Amino acid sequence: MDLKLTEEEQKFREDFRTWLKGNLPKEPMTGRSEDDPDYWNQLRGWQKKLSEGGWAGVSWPDEFGGRGATPIEEALYIEELAVCDAPERAGVIGEGLVGPTIIAEGSQKQKEFFLPRILDGTDIWCQGFSEPDSGSDVASLSTKAVLDGEHYVVNGQKIWTSFAHLANWMHVLTRTDSDAPKHKGITYFLLDMNTPGISIRPLITMAGHHHFNEVTFDNVRVPRTNLLGEEGKGFQQLMEELPQERLLIGIGAVSSCETVLEATIEYTRERTAFGKPIAAFQNTRF
């Protein structure tokens, strides 16, 4: 197996590295808190700059505003962001999960409306999968959606929802057929977070951070046109979506760890104690 980068992959990396050098924010972003509106607006600005430079949704097909990047090229993209300590991408859920699913399953109107807004940061997305009584078994979810004319009426709860207090859209899984086998009665909706009947309760971590939320739906009316794909196919869509999420998380984690390790090694070469770099001490090297 040849693990060397191809000429195309190397060019992809160099092009993005060059773009980052000329476009990274000159000063660190202020606030660094998801509860700070100024910080969040800065992240939206960074998302828009990535989009304008053609560096958002890189794995999407060209016709939808992407670059048609291969998995290797997407890995290089995430690595370069980690190496230069780039700001967070406000649209990462939309880019990595929602957008590809809309491209694969969405109607033409859904593609035309949502995809450009995902790329430029107009819309920020959160995930409505986990529930208080479901654990990691998504197929056991109980949030229900009942068809009523041209709307579905949604009732239930989601938990551990990242960015729910900041997002204006959620991709949410609901149960539309209680009589079907649990994997087959689930439907995927695109939900406007400003819809009446949605309440958000913050879940504060032990470190005092507000990242997660509990979201409650009380007779929330979702237009029938916001159903993604076919009714009852939500679990299948999820299984096609999650490998992409795992890829993004895995690459991002490895890239960040490598970057931190390299910075730590450099620090031990520069920091001195007792007249020599601490990298020379046995316990440091261990």
N, C-alpha and C positions, 0 to 999 in steps of 0.2 A: 504494500500500500504506500503510495506517494503522498505524504502529508504536506508537501511544499505548496505554497500558494501559486495559483496560475497567474499569468500576466494580467488577466482581467481582474482577478481578485486583488492583486497587488496595486493595480491602478485605482480600484475602488477605494482601497484603504488610503492611498496617498492623496486622492482627490478630497476625501472627507477630512483628512488630517490638515490639509492646506486650508480648507474652508473653515474649520474650527479655529485655526490660528488667527484668521482675519475677522472672526465673528463672535468669539466668546465675549461675554460681558467683561468690561475693563475692571470693574470692581465687584467684590463678592456681593451677592444679593443680601439685602437686609432682612431682619426678622427671623428667617429660618424657622418659621412656625406656620403650620397649616391653619391656625386660627388668625393669622395676620393677613388682612386683606391686601396690604401693600405687597407682601411677599408673594401671595398668590397671583396678583396682577403681573408681577415681574415674571413669574413662571409662564403665564399666558403669553407674555411678550416674547419669551424665549421660544415657546412653541410656534408662534407666528413667524419668527425669524427662521426657524428650521424649515417651516413650510415654504416660505418665500425663496429660500435657498435651494429648494428641491430635496431637502433632507428629512422630510417627515413621511412616515408610511413607506419606508424604502422597499419593503417586501411586496407592496401592493403592485398590481400590474400598471404599466405605463398609462393605460387609458383611464385609470382612476386617480392619477396624480402621483403614483409611486415610481419606483425605479426597476421593478421586477427583480429585486435582489434575491440571490440564492440564500439558503440557510447559512452557508459559510460567510457570505458577504454581510448578512445581518449580524452574525457573530462578530465580525470585524467592526461593524458600526457600533455595537454596544461596547466593545473593548476600547475603542477610541474615545467614546464618551467618558468611560471610567478613568482612563489614563490621564485625561486633561481635567478631571474633576468638574465636568460640565454640570450645569444646573439640572435638577429633576425635569423630566418631561411631563408637563401637566396632562398631556393627551395620551399617556402610555397605555391606559386601558382601552381607550377608543382605537388607537393605532394598532395595538397588538391583538385585541380580542374582538371588539365589536365590528370594526371596519372589515376585517377579513370575512366575518360571518355574514355581514350585509352583502358583501361582494358575491359570496357563494349562494346565499339564500334569499336575498332581498328583492323586492320589486324594483322596477326601473325608477319609480318616484322616490322610493326610499334611498336608492343609490344617489340620485341627483341631489336630494336634500341633505342627507346626513354626511356623506363622505367628505365633501369639501369643508364642512364645518368641524369635522374631526381633525383634519389635517392642520387647519390654521388656528385651532384652539378656541374657536367660537363656542363649541360644546365640549364640556368635560363630563366624562362618564364614570359611573360606579357600577359595581356588580351586585345583583340581588339574587344570590344563590343560597348561602347558608341560612339556617333557621334555628331557633332556640332548642327545638326538640329533635333535630335531625342529625346532629353531629356531622360526621364527614359523609354520611349517606344521603347524597343529594336527592336520590330517587324517592326518599321517604318524605319529601317536603309536603307541606299541607296548605300553603298559601293558595287560595282558590280564585279562579277567574270564571265568572258565569256570564254567558252571552245574553245581552239585553238590547235587542235592536241592532244598532250600529256601534254599540260599545260593549266591552267586557267590564264587569264590575269585579274589582279585586279586593279581597279581604285577607288579612294575615300579617305575618311578621317576617322580617329578615334581620340577621344579626352579623356582627363583625364586618360591617360594610364600610370599607375604606373609602374616604372622600365623599361620603353621602352628604355631609354638611356643606360641601363645596361644589358638588356636581350638579349639573342641570338636566342630565339624562341618566337613566338606569337601564341596563339590560337585565331583565328580571325573568325568572322561571316561575311558572304558576301551574297549579293542577286544574285542568279543564275537564277531566273525565275521571271521576272517582271510581268508576266500575272497571276501568281498563287496568291491565297489569301496571304496577307502579312505574315502570320505566316508559310506558307508552301513553300515559295520560297527562304528560307534561308539555306545556306550550311556552314559547319564548316570545316576550313582548319588549318593545322599545317604549320606555315610560318617561314622560316629561315629569321631572321632579317638582315642578310648580303646580301640578294638578291638585285640586282640593282633595283633602282626605289623607294626605301623606304627612306623618309626623316623624321627626328625627330626634332621637335621644342620644347624647354623646356618651361614649364609653371611654373613660379616662384610664390610661395605663398607670402602672405603679410608678413610672417615671414622670407622671404628670402630663403626658402628651395626649392630645385629642386627635387620634387617627381613625379609630373605629367608631361605629355607630350602630344603634338599633333603629330599624325603620319599621313603622307600623302603617298598614293600609286599611283605611276605614271607608268602605264603599267608594273606592277610587275608580273613576270611569276612564277606561282606556279605549281610544278609537279603534275600531276593527282594523283600520288601515295600518295600525302600529303592530299588528301581529307579524312576526318575522318568520317567513317560510310557511309551513303547514301546521295546522292545529294538531297537537299530539306528537310532534316530532322534536320537541325541545330537548329531550335527553340525548337524542342522537346528535343534534347540533352541538350540544355541550361537549360531548365526547370528541367531536371534531375540532372544537375550539381549544380545549384544555391542553393538548400537546404543545400548542403554540405558546401558551402561558408558561408551561414548564420550561420550554426552551429559553424564553426571555429571562425567567427568573434564574435559571441555572447559569446561563452565560453571564448575566449581570453579577451574580454572586462570585463566580470564579474570577471575573475581570476585576472586581473591586478588591477581592482578597489579594490578587497578584499585585495590584497597584499599591495597597497598603504594605505588603511585604517588602516590595522594592524601596518604598519610602523609609521603612524601618531600618533596612540594611544600610541605606545611605546615611541615616541619622547616626547609627552606631560607628560609622567611619569618621564622622565629623565631630561627634561629642567626645571630649577627652576627660579622663580622670587619672590622677596620679601620673600625669605627664604623658599619657598615651591614649589612643582611641579606645573606647570601650569595646569595640569589636575585637580587640586583642585579648580580652579576658575570657577565660574558659566558660564561665557560667553564661556570659552573653552569647557566645558562639553556640552553646548548647541550646 
